[in-house]
Amino acid sequence: MNLKPLSDRLVVKPLSKEEVTASGIILPDTVEKERPEQGEVIAAGPGRLLENGSVAPMHVKVGDKVVFKKYSPDEVKVDKEEYLVISESDVLAVVS
């Protein structure tokens, strides 16, 4: 992957949701999928530029699994892989 995010942006690889329901029903590929809300950070920008010219460091780092707002990411395809680009401010939590 050759995506280098700018400012406070993150490149996230979406985590696939379970294909089996809690009761054990297997969902086929034809079922309409919801937009992902979780993913793994693949790349992170340097941080947000502040008014005084300094850069605020990122709180999220590469490798973190994050939960983000459902409709905030922009979808990008690179080498037939789908990635999401989101702002750090749209990250709700880091999953540990």
MOPAC internal coordinates of N, CA, C and O (Angstrom, degrees):
PM7 1SCF
backbone

  N    0.0000 0     0.00 0     0.00 0    0    0    0
  C    1.4453 1     0.00 0     0.00 0    1    0    0
  C    1.5199 1   109.18 1     0.00 0    2    1    0
  O    1.2310 1   120.60 1   -45.39 1    3    2    1
  N    1.3090 1   116.45 1   134.61 1    3    2    1
  C    1.4518 1   121.60 1  -179.54 1    5    3    2
  C    1.5216 1   111.72 1  -118.55 1    6    5    3
  O    1.2310 1   119.93 1  -137.01 1    7    6    5
  N    1.2976 1   117.73 1    42.99 1    7    6    5
  C    1.4627 1   121.33 1   176.61 1    9    7    6
  C    1.5166 1   108.70 1  -100.46 1   10    9    7
  O    1.2310 1   120.52 1   -52.91 1   11   10    9
  N    1.3192 1   116.62 1   127.09 1   11   10    9
  C    1.4511 1   121.25 1   176.47 1   13   11   10
  C    1.5316 1   106.83 1  -121.81 1   14   13   11
  O    1.2310 1   120.23 1   -75.65 1   15   14   13
  N    1.3286 1   117.17 1   104.35 1   15   14   13
  C    1.4594 1   119.60 1  -176.58 1   17   15   14
  C    1.5264 1   111.73 1   -68.90 1   18   17   15
  O    1.2310 1   121.18 1   -30.30 1   19   18   17
  N    1.3177 1   115.35 1   149.70 1   19   18   17
  C    1.4536 1   122.28 1   179.63 1   21   19   18
  C    1.5308 1   110.14 1  -102.60 1   22   21   19
  O    1.2310 1   120.98 1   -20.38 1   23   22   21
  N    1.3087 1   115.73 1   159.62 1   23   22   21
  C    1.4587 1   123.27 1   174.69 1   25   23   22
  C    1.5295 1   110.93 1    52.67 1   26   25   23
  O    1.2310 1   120.21 1    51.79 1   27   26   25
  N    1.3335 1   117.20 1  -128.21 1   27   26   25
  C    1.4695 1   120.68 1  -176.93 1   29   27   26
  C    1.5254 1   111.59 1  -101.73 1   30   29   27
  O    1.2310 1   119.98 1  -146.72 1   31   30   29
  N    1.3259 1   117.64 1    33.28 1   31   30   29
  C    1.4604 1   122.21 1  -179.54 1   33   31   30
  C    1.5257 1   110.80 1   -91.58 1   34   33   31
  O    1.2310 1   121.48 1   -26.48 1   35   34   33
  N    1.3315 1   114.77 1   153.52 1   35   34   33
  C    1.4606 1   123.18 1   177.93 1   37   35   34
  C    1.5172 1   109.09 1  -126.67 1   38   37   35
  O    1.2310 1   120.36 1   -37.12 1   39   38   37
  N    1.3186 1   116.92 1   142.88 1   39   38   37
  C    1.4590 1   121.81 1   170.51 1   41   39   38
  C    1.5221 1   105.68 1  -102.36 1   42   41   39
  O    1.2310 1   121.08 1   -56.76 1   43   42   41
  N    1.3365 1   115.53 1   123.24 1   43   42   41
  C    1.4555 1   121.67 1  -173.61 1   45   43   42
  C    1.5180 1   109.54 1  -122.82 1   46   45   43
  O    1.2310 1   120.68 1   -45.37 1   47   46   45
  N    1.3276 1   116.30 1   134.63 1   47   46   45
  C    1.4585 1   121.09 1   172.43 1   49   47   46
  C    1.5240 1   106.84 1   -92.92 1   50   49   47
  O    1.2310 1   120.18 1   -61.56 1   51   50   49
  N    1.3404 1   117.25 1   118.44 1   51   50   49
  C    1.4704 1   119.09 1  -176.43 1   53   51   50
  C    1.5227 1   111.85 1   -63.94 1   54   53   51
  O    1.2310 1   121.26 1   -38.62 1   55   54   53
  N    1.3259 1   115.20 1   141.38 1   55   54   53
  C    1.4608 1   120.99 1   175.18 1   57   55   54
  C    1.5169 1   107.64 1   -88.68 1   58   57   55
  O    1.2310 1   120.58 1   -48.20 1   59   58   57
  N    1.3219 1   116.49 1   131.80 1   59   58   57
  C    1.4626 1   119.64 1  -179.11 1   61   59   58
  C    1.5178 1   109.30 1   -73.36 1   62   61   59
  O    1.2310 1   121.69 1   -36.82 1   63   62   61
  N    1.3275 1   114.37 1   143.18 1   63   62   61
  C    1.4564 1   119.82 1   177.51 1   65   63   62
  C    1.5169 1   109.04 1   -78.82 1   66   65   63
  O    1.2310 1   121.05 1   -15.74 1   67   66   65
  N    1.3139 1   115.60 1   164.26 1   67   66   65
  C    1.4594 1   120.65 1   179.10 1   69   67   66
  C    1.5231 1   110.37 1   -59.81 1   70   69   67
  O    1.2310 1   120.32 1   -42.09 1   71   70   69
  N    1.2962 1   117.00 1   137.91 1   71   70   69
  C    1.4557 1   122.41 1   178.55 1   73   71   70
  C    1.5299 1   110.64 1   -93.34 1   74   73   71
  O    1.2310 1   120.11 1   179.60 1   75   74   73
  N    1.3383 1   117.39 1    -0.40 1   75   74   73
  C    1.4561 1   122.57 1   179.01 1   77   75   74
  C    1.5199 1   107.14 1  -123.16 1   78   77   75
  O    1.2310 1   120.59 1   -47.30 1   79   78   77
  N    1.3399 1   116.47 1   132.70 1   79   78   77
  C    1.4617 1   119.94 1   179.30 1   81   79   78
  C    1.5194 1   110.15 1   -74.01 1   82   81   79
  O    1.2310 1   120.26 1    -8.37 1   83   82   81
  N    1.3169 1   117.11 1   171.63 1   83   82   81
  C    1.4624 1   122.25 1  -179.26 1   85   83   82
  C    1.5312 1   111.32 1   -61.71 1   86   85   83
  O    1.2310 1   120.51 1   149.86 1   87   86   85
  N    1.3230 1   116.64 1   -30.14 1   87   86   85
  C    1.4648 1   120.05 1  -179.54 1   89   87   86
  C    1.5325 1   112.74 1   -86.26 1   90   89   87
  O    1.2310 1   120.12 1  -179.05 1   91   90   89
  N    1.3399 1   117.38 1     0.95 1   91   90   89
  C    1.4607 1   121.17 1   175.98 1   93   91   90
  C    1.5126 1   114.95 1    96.50 1   94   93   91
  O    1.2310 1   119.61 1  -172.75 1   95   94   93
  N    1.3329 1   118.35 1     7.25 1   95   94   93
  C    1.4628 1   121.11 1   179.01 1   97   95   94
  C    1.5200 1   108.77 1   -79.60 1   98   97   95
  O    1.2310 1   120.51 1   -51.39 1   99   98   97
  N    1.3245 1   116.63 1   128.61 1   99   98   97
  C    1.4628 1   121.43 1   179.23 1  101   99   98
  C    1.5222 1   108.34 1   -87.05 1  102  101   99
  O    1.2310 1   120.71 1   -53.02 1  103  102  101
  N    1.3221 1   116.25 1   126.98 1  103  102  101
  C    1.4571 1   121.73 1  -179.32 1  105  103  102
  C    1.5263 1   109.72 1   -89.12 1  106  105  103
  O    1.2310 1   119.45 1   -50.94 1  107  106  105
  N    1.3300 1   118.65 1   129.06 1  107  106  105
  C    1.4654 1   120.68 1   178.43 1  109  107  106
  C    1.5253 1   111.14 1   -75.02 1  110  109  107
  O    1.2310 1   120.73 1   -14.05 1  111  110  109
  N    1.3293 1   116.22 1   165.95 1  111  110  109
  C    1.4551 1   121.55 1   180.00 1  113  111  110
  C    1.5221 1   112.61 1   -65.68 1  114  113  111
  O    1.2310 1   120.05 1   162.38 1  115  114  113
  N    1.3290 1   117.51 1   -17.62 1  115  114  113
  C    1.4585 1   120.41 1  -177.62 1  117  115  114
  C    1.5185 1   113.34 1   -78.72 1  118  117  115
  O    1.2310 1   119.90 1   169.49 1  119  118  117
  N    1.3196 1   117.80 1   -10.51 1  119  118  117
  C    1.4603 1   121.07 1   178.58 1  121  119  118
  C    1.5191 1   108.45 1   -69.48 1  122  121  119
  O    1.2310 1   120.89 1   -46.93 1  123  122  121
  N    1.3363 1   115.90 1   133.07 1  123  122  121
  C    1.4669 1   119.85 1  -179.18 1  125  123  122
  C    1.5254 1   109.73 1   -62.65 1  126  125  123
  O    1.2310 1   120.96 1   -51.20 1  127  126  125
  N    1.2984 1   115.78 1   128.80 1  127  126  125
  C    1.4596 1   121.74 1  -177.33 1  129  127  126
  C    1.5202 1   110.86 1   -91.62 1  130  129  127
  O    1.2310 1   121.02 1   -37.91 1  131  130  129
  N    1.3160 1   115.66 1   142.09 1  131  130  129
  C    1.4596 1   121.65 1   173.79 1  133  131  130
  C    1.5245 1   108.25 1   -80.10 1  134  133  131
  O    1.2310 1   120.92 1   -19.65 1  135  134  133
  N    1.3118 1   115.85 1   160.35 1  135  134  133
  C    1.4676 1   119.18 1   174.83 1  137  135  134
  C    1.5252 1   108.61 1   -67.18 1  138  137  135
  O    1.2310 1   119.87 1   -37.42 1  139  138  137
  N    1.3281 1   117.84 1   142.58 1  139  138  137
  C    1.4623 1   119.84 1  -179.40 1  141  139  138
  C    1.5189 1   111.41 1   -69.14 1  142  141  139
  O    1.2310 1   121.14 1   -27.11 1  143  142  141
  N    1.3191 1   115.43 1   152.89 1  143  142  141
  C    1.4572 1   121.81 1   177.76 1  145  143  142
  C    1.5204 1   111.42 1  -123.87 1  146  145  143
  O    1.2310 1   120.32 1   179.79 1  147  146  145
  N    1.3245 1   116.99 1    -0.21 1  147  146  145
  C    1.4581 1   121.64 1   179.55 1  149  147  146
  C    1.5184 1   109.07 1  -134.89 1  150  149  147
  O    1.2310 1   121.31 1   -27.22 1  151  150  149
  N    1.3280 1   115.10 1   152.78 1  151  150  149
  C    1.4447 1   119.08 1   177.54 1  153  151  150
  C    1.5090 1   111.76 1  -170.06 1  154  153  151
  O    1.2310 1   121.49 1    -5.71 1  155  154  153
  N    1.3261 1   114.75 1   174.29 1  155  154  153
  C    1.4616 1   121.42 1   178.35 1  157  155  154
  C    1.5237 1   108.56 1  -108.95 1  158  157  155
  O    1.2310 1   120.92 1   -47.55 1  159  158  157
  N    1.3205 1   115.85 1   132.45 1  159  158  157
  C    1.4612 1   121.17 1  -178.87 1  161  159  158
  C    1.5227 1   108.82 1   -72.38 1  162  161  159
  O    1.2310 1   120.63 1   -57.92 1  163  162  161
  N    1.3390 1   116.39 1   122.08 1  163  162  161
  C    1.4581 1   123.41 1  -179.17 1  165  163  162
  C    1.5285 1   110.69 1   -97.70 1  166  165  163
  O    1.2310 1   120.77 1   145.20 1  167  166  165
  N    1.3431 1   116.13 1   -34.80 1  167  166  165
  C    1.4655 1   121.11 1   179.73 1  169  167  166
  C    1.5176 1   108.60 1  -151.24 1  170  169  167
  O    1.2310 1   120.87 1   -30.89 1  171  170  169
  N    1.3369 1   115.94 1   149.11 1  171  170  169
  C    1.4645 1   121.54 1  -179.42 1  173  171  170
  C    1.5207 1   109.46 1  -134.06 1  174  173  171
  O    1.2310 1   121.15 1   -38.33 1  175  174  173
  N    1.3264 1   115.41 1   141.67 1  175  174  173
  C    1.4511 1   120.83 1   176.98 1  177  175  174
  C    1.5282 1   111.09 1   -73.35 1  178  177  175
  O    1.2310 1   120.01 1    -3.08 1  179  178  177
  N    1.3255 1   117.59 1   176.92 1  179  178  177
  C    1.4618 1   120.90 1  -177.43 1  181  179  178
  C    1.5234 1   113.82 1   -72.60 1  182  181  179
  O    1.2310 1   119.68 1   154.55 1  183  182  181
  N    1.3155 1   118.22 1   -25.45 1  183  182  181
  C    1.4626 1   121.48 1  -178.78 1  185  183  182
  C    1.5149 1   110.75 1   133.41 1  186  185  183
  O    1.2310 1   121.26 1    -8.96 1  187  186  185
  N    1.3238 1   115.20 1   171.04 1  187  186  185
  C    1.4624 1   121.33 1  -177.17 1  189  187  186
  C    1.5176 1   110.08 1   -81.56 1  190  189  187
  O    1.2310 1   120.92 1   -43.81 1  191  190  189
  N    1.3363 1   115.84 1   136.19 1  191  190  189
  C    1.4594 1   121.77 1   178.23 1  193  191  190
  C    1.5259 1   109.00 1   -79.24 1  194  193  191
  O    1.2310 1   120.48 1   -54.71 1  195  194  193
  N    1.3122 1   116.68 1   125.29 1  195  194  193
  C    1.4619 1   122.37 1  -179.82 1  197  195  194
  C    1.5222 1   110.53 1   -88.30 1  198  197  195
  O    1.2310 1   120.55 1   -14.92 1  199  198  197
  N    1.3260 1   116.56 1   165.08 1  199  198  197
  C    1.4610 1   121.57 1  -178.30 1  201  199  198
  C    1.5247 1   113.04 1   -60.77 1  202  201  199
  O    1.2310 1   120.25 1   148.85 1  203  202  201
  N    1.3324 1   117.12 1   -31.15 1  203  202  201
  C    1.4616 1   120.13 1  -178.95 1  205  203  202
  C    1.5355 1   112.91 1   -82.23 1  206  205  203
  O    1.2310 1   120.35 1  -176.93 1  207  206  205
  N    1.3444 1   116.93 1     3.07 1  207  206  205
  C    1.4605 1   120.88 1   176.86 1  209  207  206
  C    1.5108 1   114.78 1    95.36 1  210  209  207
  O    1.2310 1   119.73 1   169.17 1  211  210  209
  N    1.3307 1   118.13 1   -10.83 1  211  210  209
  C    1.4611 1   119.98 1   178.27 1  213  211  210
  C    1.5293 1   109.91 1   -84.75 1  214  213  211
  O    1.2310 1   120.96 1   -13.32 1  215  214  213
  N    1.3107 1   115.77 1   166.68 1  215  214  213
  C    1.4645 1   121.61 1  -178.05 1  217  215  214
  C    1.5232 1   108.81 1  -109.18 1  218  217  215
  O    1.2310 1   120.70 1   -53.90 1  219  218  217
  N    1.3389 1   116.27 1   126.10 1  219  218  217
  C    1.4693 1   121.32 1   175.63 1  221  219  218
  C    1.5257 1   108.08 1   -76.16 1  222  221  219
  O    1.2310 1   119.46 1   -53.47 1  223  222  221
  N    1.3250 1   118.63 1   126.53 1  223  222  221
  C    1.4674 1   120.13 1  -177.45 1  225  223  222
  C    1.5320 1   111.56 1   -67.15 1  226  225  223
  O    1.2310 1   121.12 1   -26.66 1  227  226  225
  N    1.3232 1   115.46 1   153.34 1  227  226  225
  C    1.4627 1   121.55 1   178.59 1  229  227  226
  C    1.5279 1   109.54 1   -76.83 1  230  229  227
  O    1.2310 1   120.80 1   -37.48 1  231  230  229
  N    1.3250 1   116.07 1   142.52 1  231  230  229
  C    1.4653 1   121.41 1   176.83 1  233  231  230
  C    1.5241 1   111.27 1   -90.77 1  234  233  231
  O    1.2310 1   120.75 1   162.64 1  235  234  233
  N    1.3262 1   116.17 1   -17.36 1  235  234  233
  C    1.4621 1   122.37 1  -179.30 1  237  235  234
  C    1.5147 1   108.04 1  -107.60 1  238  237  235
  O    1.2310 1   120.43 1   -40.88 1  239  238  237
  N    1.3358 1   116.78 1   139.12 1  239  238  237
  C    1.4644 1   119.80 1  -178.25 1  241  239  238
  C    1.5267 1   110.17 1  -123.85 1  242  241  239
  O    1.2310 1   120.97 1   -13.56 1  243  242  241
  N    1.3067 1   115.74 1   166.44 1  243  242  241
  C    1.4616 1   122.59 1   179.19 1  245  243  242
  C    1.5295 1   108.70 1   -59.11 1  246  245  243
  O    1.2310 1   120.96 1   -45.55 1  247  246  245
  N    1.3278 1   115.78 1   134.45 1  247  246  245
  C    1.4638 1   121.43 1   179.83 1  249  247  246
  C    1.5149 1   113.15 1    99.72 1  250  249  247
  O    1.2310 1   119.60 1   162.42 1  251  250  249
  N    1.3450 1   118.36 1   -17.58 1  251  250  249
  C    1.4643 1   121.40 1   178.57 1  253  251  250
  C    1.5191 1   109.81 1   -68.66 1  254  253  251
  O    1.2310 1   120.88 1   -37.81 1  255  254  253
  N    1.3180 1   115.92 1   142.19 1  255  254  253
  C    1.4638 1   121.42 1   170.81 1  257  255  254
  C    1.5216 1   105.99 1   -95.99 1  258  257  255
  O    1.2310 1   120.75 1   -52.68 1  259  258  257
  N    1.3339 1   116.18 1   127.32 1  259  258  257
  C    1.4548 1   120.28 1  -172.92 1  261  259  258
  C    1.5272 1   111.49 1  -125.75 1  262  261  259
  O    1.2310 1   121.69 1   -24.60 1  263  262  261
  N    1.3376 1   114.36 1   155.40 1  263  262  261
  C    1.4573 1   123.25 1   171.79 1  265  263  262
  C    1.5179 1   105.40 1  -110.26 1  266  265  263
  O    1.2310 1   120.49 1   -47.20 1  267  266  265
  N    1.3400 1   116.66 1   132.80 1  267  266  265
  C    1.4592 1   119.68 1  -176.30 1  269  267  266
  C    1.5159 1   110.52 1  -136.11 1  270  269  267
  O    1.2310 1   120.93 1   -10.64 1  271  270  269
  N    1.3218 1   115.83 1   169.36 1  271  270  269
  C    1.4594 1   121.65 1   179.87 1  273  271  270
  C    1.5260 1   109.36 1   -62.42 1  274  273  271
  O    1.2310 1   120.70 1   -40.25 1  275  274  273
  N    1.3107 1   116.27 1   139.75 1  275  274  273
  C    1.4566 1   122.70 1  -171.73 1  277  275  274
  C    1.5316 1   113.93 1   -60.84 1  278  277  275
  O    1.2310 1   119.63 1   136.71 1  279  278  277
  N    1.3299 1   118.31 1   -43.29 1  279  278  277
  C    1.4554 1   120.22 1  -173.80 1  281  279  278
  C    1.5255 1   113.12 1  -106.95 1  282  281  279
  O    1.2310 1   119.34 1  -164.87 1  283  282  281
  N    1.3206 1   118.87 1    15.13 1  283  282  281
  C    1.4617 1   120.97 1  -178.82 1  285  283  282
  C    1.5327 1   114.55 1   -84.94 1  286  285  283
  O    1.2310 1   118.23 1   149.15 1  287  286  285
  N    1.3386 1   120.98 1   -30.85 1  287  286  285
  C    1.4689 1   118.86 1  -173.83 1  289  287  286
  C    1.5225 1   113.67 1   -73.61 1  290  289  287
  O    1.2310 1   121.85 1   -28.18 1  291  290  289
  N    1.3281 1   114.06 1   151.82 1  291  290  289
  C    1.4592 1   122.33 1   169.98 1  293  291  290
  C    1.5223 1   106.88 1  -100.63 1  294  293  291
  O    1.2310 1   120.21 1   -47.53 1  295  294  293
  N    1.3225 1   117.21 1   132.47 1  295  294  293
  C    1.4575 1   121.41 1  -178.70 1  297  295  294
  C    1.5280 1   110.02 1   -86.85 1  298  297  295
  O    1.2310 1   121.15 1   -43.38 1  299  298  297
  N    1.3399 1   115.41 1   136.62 1  299  298  297
  C    1.4574 1   122.19 1   179.99 1  301  299  298
  C    1.5222 1   107.74 1  -135.62 1  302  301  299
  O    1.2310 1   120.38 1   -43.39 1  303  302  301
  N    1.3470 1   116.88 1   136.61 1  303  302  301
  C    1.4660 1   120.82 1   175.63 1  305  303  302
  C    1.5166 1   108.97 1  -109.87 1  306  305  303
  O    1.2310 1   120.99 1   -51.58 1  307  306  305
  N    1.3343 1   115.70 1   128.42 1  307  306  305
  C    1.4589 1   122.66 1   177.03 1  309  307  306
  C    1.5256 1   107.23 1  -133.95 1  310  309  307
  O    1.2310 1   120.62 1   -56.61 1  311  310  309
  N    1.3230 1   116.42 1   123.39 1  311  310  309
  C    1.4732 1   121.44 1  -179.90 1  313  311  310
  C    1.5298 1   111.90 1    52.08 1  314  313  311
  O    1.2310 1   120.47 1  -135.57 1  315  314  313
  N    1.3254 1   116.70 1    44.43 1  315  314  313
  C    1.4659 1   124.34 1   178.15 1  317  315  314
  C    1.5258 1   113.30 1    66.34 1  318  317  315
  O    1.2310 1   119.62 1  -171.48 1  319  318  317
  N    1.3260 1   118.33 1     8.52 1  319  318  317
  C    1.4632 1   123.05 1   174.93 1  321  319  318
  C    1.5169 1   108.27 1  -102.55 1  322  321  319
  O    1.2310 1   120.62 1   -37.85 1  323  322  321
  N    1.3223 1   116.42 1   142.15 1  323  322  321
  C    1.4577 1   120.57 1   179.44 1  325  323  322
  C    1.5286 1   109.72 1  -100.34 1  326  325  323
  O    1.2310 1   121.02 1   -49.76 1  327  326  325
  N    1.3307 1   115.66 1   130.24 1  327  326  325
  C    1.4574 1   122.58 1   178.11 1  329  327  326
  C    1.5217 1   108.80 1  -127.24 1  330  329  327
  O    1.2310 1   121.30 1   -17.82 1  331  330  329
  N    1.3136 1   115.11 1   162.18 1  331  330  329
  C    1.4543 1   121.41 1   176.45 1  333  331  330
  C    1.5156 1   108.47 1  -117.96 1  334  333  331
  O    1.2310 1   120.43 1   -40.90 1  335  334  333
  N    1.3273 1   116.79 1   139.10 1  335  334  333
  C    1.4611 1   121.64 1   175.42 1  337  335  334
  C    1.5148 1   106.71 1  -112.98 1  338  337  335
  O    1.2310 1   120.85 1   -58.14 1  339  338  337
  N    1.3361 1   115.97 1   121.86 1  339  338  337
  C    1.4608 1   120.47 1  -178.01 1  341  339  338
  C    1.5231 1   109.92 1  -134.28 1  342  341  339
  O    1.2310 1   121.42 1   -21.44 1  343  342  341
  N    1.3002 1   114.88 1   158.56 1  343  342  341
  C    1.4577 1   121.32 1   175.52 1  345  343  342
  C    1.5288 1   107.85 1   -83.28 1  346  345  343
  O    1.2310 1   120.39 1   -32.36 1  347  346  345
  N    1.3219 1   116.86 1   147.64 1  347  346  345
  C    1.4605 1   120.08 1   179.84 1  349  347  346
  C    1.5275 1   111.04 1   -60.12 1  350  349  347
  O    1.2310 1   119.92 1   150.24 1  351  350  349
  N    1.3188 1   117.76 1   -29.76 1  351  350  349
  C    1.4605 1   120.79 1  -179.66 1  353  351  350
  C    1.5374 1   112.34 1   -68.83 1  354  353  351
  O    1.2310 1   119.99 1   163.35 1  355  354  353
  N    1.3355 1   117.62 1   -16.65 1  355  354  353
  C    1.4573 1   121.17 1   177.70 1  357  355  354
  C    1.5345 1   112.93 1   -88.71 1  358  357  355
  O    1.2310 1   120.29 1   176.66 1  359  358  357
  N    1.3296 1   117.04 1    -3.34 1  359  358  357
  C    1.4592 1   121.28 1   176.10 1  361  359  358
  C    1.5233 1   107.72 1   -79.80 1  362  361  359
  O    1.2310 1   120.82 1   -53.96 1  363  362  361
  N    1.3297 1   116.04 1   126.04 1  363  362  361
  C    1.4552 1   121.29 1  -178.88 1  365  363  362
  C    1.5194 1   112.79 1   -90.29 1  366  365  363
  O    1.2310 1   120.46 1   145.91 1  367  366  365
  N    1.3468 1   116.73 1   -34.09 1  367  366  365
  C    1.4634 1   119.80 1  -177.16 1  369  367  366
  C    1.5295 1   109.79 1  -164.19 1  370  369  367
  O    1.2310 1   121.37 1   -22.87 1  371  370  369
  N    1.3266 1   114.98 1   157.13 1  371  370  369
  C    1.4517 1   122.28 1   171.81 1  373  371  370
  C    1.5180 1   106.64 1  -103.27 1  374  373  371
  O    1.2310 1   120.19 1   -51.61 1  375  374  373
  N    1.3306 1   117.25 1   128.39 1  375  374  373
  C    1.4567 1   122.43 1  -179.11 1  377  375  374
  C    1.5255 1   108.23 1   -87.59 1  378  377  375
  O    1.2310 1   120.89 1   -52.42 1  379  378  377
  N    1.3369 1   115.91 1   127.58 1  379  378  377
  C    1.4800 1   118.85 1   179.99 1  381  379  378
  C    1.5019 1   111.74 1  -110.91 1  382  381  379
  O    1.2310 1   120.10 1   180.00 1  383  382  381

